[in-house]
Amino acid sequence: QGVTEGYNGTIFAYGQTGSGKSFTMQGIVDPSTQKGIIPRALEHIFESIQCAENAKFLVRASYLEIYNEDIRDLLGADTKQKLE
């Protein structure tokens, strides 16, 4: 809820390979009970924005993977490209 009041928000998933971090974050669309944290959080944020009056919002999101000290932008055009 704090992000709609102007605070930055971060969700950090950490754990062993294959432990379910990506599924927890993304989930699957159908059935809707299997949606992950990201789609649920975005739905909540945009519902809150829609109900707000006399306010402007800027929503930015990033989805990064850090693996073996390599950083990749999972929302970028080329998810294989390493970031500096």
MIDOGU-122427 format. One record per atom (N, C-alpha, C): atom name; residue in three letters; x, y, z. Coordinates in steps of 0.001 Angstrom, whole numbers. Example, Ala and Ser with C-alpha at 12.3 -4.5 7.8 and 13.67 -1.06 7.14 Angstrom:
MIDOGU-122427
  a   r       x       y       z
  N ALA   13190   -5690    7800
 CA ALA   12300   -4500    7800
  C ALA   13200   -3300    7800
  N SER   12850   -2250    7080
 CA SER   13670   -1060    7140
  C SER   12900      30    7870
***
This chain:
MIDOGU-122427
  a   r       x       y       z
  N GLN     826   -1194       0
 CA GLN       0       0       0
  C GLN     867    1253       0
  N GLY    2049    1172     589
 CA GLY    2939    2321     683
  C GLY    3361    2884    -666
  N VAL    3434    2048   -1690
 CA VAL    3866    2556   -2998
  C VAL    2863    3548   -3570
  N THR    1602    3426   -3235
 CA THR     618    4397   -3722
  C THR     685    5696   -2932
  N GLU    1467    5711   -1852
 CA GLU    1671    6915   -1056
  C GLU    3022    7558   -1363
  N GLY    3725    7038   -2383
 CA GLY    4966    7656   -2811
  C GLY    6230    6940   -2389
  N TYR    6119    5833   -1705
 CA TYR    7298    5085   -1276
  C TYR    7714    4088   -2354
  N ASN    9009    3864   -2474
 CA ASN    9497    2832   -3385
  C ASN    9232    1468   -2760
  N GLY    8987     492   -3608
 CA GLY    8755    -863   -3121
  C GLY    9687   -1839   -3813
  N THR   10132   -2839   -3090
 CA THR   11005   -3867   -3643
  C THR   10538   -5227   -3153
  N ILE   10532   -6168   -4061
 CA ILE   10303   -7562   -3695
  C ILE   11563   -8305   -4092
  N PHE   12181   -8966   -3162
 CA PHE   13460   -9631   -3392
  C PHE   13271  -11118   -3131
  N ALA   13511  -11929   -4143
 CA ALA   13394  -13384   -3999
  C ALA   14790  -13988   -4058
  N TYR   15125  -14767   -3058
 CA TYR   16462  -15328   -2958
  C TYR   16338  -16808   -2607
  N GLY   17151  -17623   -3235
 CA GLY   17138  -19039   -2887
  C GLY   17854  -19873   -3922
  N GLN   17910  -21146   -3647
 CA GLN   18589  -22081   -4534
  C GLN   17909  -22167   -5894
  N THR   18701  -22526   -6900
 CA THR   18154  -22771   -8226
  C THR   17106  -23880   -8127
  N GLY   15958  -23643   -8773
 CA GLY   14899  -24653   -8790
  C GLY   14005  -24648   -7565
  N SER   14152  -23650   -6698
 CA SER   13348  -23643   -5470
  C SER   11984  -22980   -5632
  N GLY   11691  -22408   -6822
 CA GLY   10363  -21856   -7069
  C GLY   10268  -20346   -7029
  N LYS   11393  -19653   -7064
 CA LYS   11364  -18182   -7013
  C LYS   10618  -17593   -8203
  N SER   10946  -18040   -9410
 CA SER   10299  -17489  -10610
  C SER    8802  -17775  -10601
  N PHE    8410  -18962  -10215
 CA PHE    6983  -19293  -10172
  C PHE    6278  -18432   -9133
  N THR    6909  -18230   -7995
 CA THR    6310  -17392   -6957
  C THR    6136  -15964   -7451
  N MET    7106  -15467   -8189
 CA MET    7035  -14095   -8689
  C MET    6057  -13965   -9848
  N GLN    6106  -14875  -10813
 CA GLN    5302  -14782  -12036
  C GLN    3989  -15545  -11934
  N GLY    4060  -16777  -11491
 CA GLY    2885  -17632  -11462
  C GLY    2430  -17971  -12868
  N ILE    1171  -18376  -12972
 CA ILE     554  -18644  -14276
  C ILE    -789  -17923  -14323
  N VAL   -1228  -17594  -15520
 CA VAL   -2450  -16804  -15687
  C VAL   -3708  -17603  -15356
  N ASP   -3743  -18829  -15799
 CA ASP   -4959  -19633  -15641
  C ASP   -4626  -20933  -14938
  N PRO   -5186  -21243  -13822
 CA PRO   -6260  -20538  -13121
  C PRO   -5727  -19305  -12388
  N SER   -6604  -18350  -12159
 CA SER   -6195  -17082  -11554
  C SER   -5673  -17261  -10125
  N THR   -5996  -18372   -9492
 CA THR   -5479  -18641   -8147
  C THR   -3979  -18930   -8171
  N GLN   -3414  -19140   -9356
 CA GLN   -1993  -19450   -9490
  C GLN   -1162  -18244   -9951
  N LYS   -1778  -17042   -9927
 CA LYS   -1026  -15840  -10287
  C LYS      63  -15610   -9250
  N GLY    1186  -15054   -9708
 CA GLY    2304  -14786   -8816
  C GLY    2203  -13426   -8143
  N ILE    3243  -13104   -7403
 CA ILE    3278  -11846   -6658
  C ILE    3243  -10636   -7589
  N ILE    3980  -10686   -8695
 CA ILE    4046   -9534   -9603
  C ILE    2674   -9171  -10174
  N PRO    1953  -10099  -10813
 CA PRO     642   -9695  -11343
  C PRO    -341   -9278  -10252
  N ARG    -279   -9898   -9097
 CA ARG   -1182   -9516   -8005
  C ARG    -863   -8112   -7498
  N ALA     433   -7813   -7337
 CA ALA     837   -6490   -6856
  C ALA     452   -5410   -7866
  N LEU     695   -5675   -9153
 CA LEU     353   -4682  -10178
  C LEU   -1151   -4452  -10252
  N GLU   -1927   -5508  -10145
 CA GLU   -3387   -5342  -10121
  C GLU   -3794   -4426   -8964
  N HIS   -3232   -4672   -7800
 CA HIS   -3565   -3871   -6621
  C HIS   -3162   -2411   -6818
  N ILE   -1972   -2197   -7345
 CA ILE   -1489    -826   -7564
  C ILE   -2406     -87   -8533
  N PHE   -2738    -712   -9671
 CA PHE   -3563     -29  -10655
  C PHE   -5007     131  -10197
  N GLU   -5515    -770   -9386
 CA GLU   -6847    -570   -8804
  C GLU   -6838     631   -7860
  N SER   -5769     759   -7068
 CA SER   -5649    1897   -6149
  C SER   -5545    3204   -6915
  N ILE   -4779    3200   -8006
 CA ILE   -4630    4409   -8833
  C ILE   -5969    4806   -9435
  N GLN   -6717    3825   -9902
 CA GLN   -8005    4094  -10538
  C GLN   -8981    4751   -9558
  N CYS   -8876    4404   -8287
 CA CYS   -9779    4957   -7279
  C CYS   -9326    6312   -6743
  N ALA   -8068    6667   -6968
 CA ALA   -7522    7918   -6435
  C ALA   -8050    9118   -7218
  N GLU   -8300   10185   -6493
 CA GLU   -8760   11422   -7111
  C GLU   -7719   12511   -6882
  N ASN   -7592   13404   -7852
 CA ASN   -6692   14553   -7749
  C ASN   -5247   14150   -7442
  N ALA   -4792   13100   -8088
 CA ALA   -3410   12645   -7888
  C ALA   -2858   12137   -9212
  N LYS   -1558   12294   -9372
 CA LYS    -881   11758  -10544
  C LYS      95   10688  -10072
  N PHE     248    9660  -10878
 CA PHE    1125    8567  -10515
  C PHE    2084    8267  -11665
  N LEU    3282    7883  -11327
 CA LEU    4261    7361  -12275
  C LEU    4618    5973  -11785
  N VAL    4348    4983  -12612
 CA VAL    4636    3597  -12242
  C VAL    5775    3100  -13108
  N ARG    6834    2657  -12459
 CA ARG    7961    2048  -13161
  C ARG    8253     720  -12488
  N ALA    8615    -248  -13296
 CA ALA    8927   -1567  -12750
  C ALA   10161   -2125  -13430
  N SER   10926   -2867  -12683
 CA SER   12044   -3605  -13256
  C SER   11993   -5026  -12695
  N TYR   12490   -5938  -13474
 CA TYR   12497   -7348  -13083
  C TYR   13876   -7860  -13459
  N LEU   14746   -7940  -12469
 CA LEU   16144   -8272  -12713
  C LEU   16467   -9661  -12177
  N GLU   17385  -10306  -12861
 CA GLU   17916  -11588  -12397
  C GLU   19401  -11388  -12125
  N ILE   19831  -11790  -10956
 CA ILE   21258  -11787  -10624
  C ILE   21648  -13241  -10422
  N TYR   22527  -13727  -11280
 CA TYR   22937  -15128  -11228
  C TYR   24418  -15201  -11576
  N ASN   25202  -15829  -10703
 CA ASN   26653  -15922  -10893
  C ASN   27270  -14557  -11177
  N GLU   26829  -13553  -10447
 CA GLU   27318  -12178  -10560
  C GLU   26998  -11520  -11902
  N ASP   26143  -12115  -12705
 CA ASP   25651  -11517  -13948
  C ASP   24253  -10976  -13693
  N ILE   23990   -9782  -14206
 CA ILE   22677   -9151  -14034
  C ILE   21995   -9085  -15389
  N ARG   20736   -9512  -15430
 CA ARG   19949   -9481  -16665
  C ARG   18606   -8809  -16388
  N ASP   18139   -8039  -17371
 CA ASP   16840   -7384  -17291
  C ASP   15817   -8317  -17923
  N LEU   14963   -8905  -17125
 CA LEU   13996   -9880  -17630
  C LEU   12802   -9234  -18331
  N LEU   12694   -7914  -18275
 CA LEU   11650   -7211  -19024
  C LEU   12193   -6585  -20312
  N GLY   13502   -6657  -20516
 CA GLY   14131   -6068  -21689
  C GLY   13879   -6862  -22939
  N ALA   14244   -6272  -24072
 CA ALA   14043   -6920  -25370
  C ALA   14883   -8201  -25491
  N ASP   16101   -8174  -24941
 CA ASP   16988   -9338  -25012
  C ASP   17314   -9766  -23577
  N THR   16622  -10773  -23080
 CA THR   16806  -11217  -21694
  C THR   18125  -11946  -21480
  N LYS   18819  -12273  -22539
 CA LYS   20122  -12942  -22432
  C LYS   21262  -11929  -22267
  N GLN   21012  -10660  -22612
 CA GLN   22048   -9636  -22568
  C GLN   22359   -9289  -21098
  N LYS   23663   -9273  -20785
 CA LYS   24101   -8935  -19441
  C LYS   24186   -7419  -19292
  N LEU   23807   -6933  -18124
 CA LEU   23902   -5512  -17808
  C LEU   25234   -5242  -17126
  N GLU   25684   -4014  -17231
 CA GLU   26938   -3633  -16535
  C GLU   26675   -3376  -15086
***
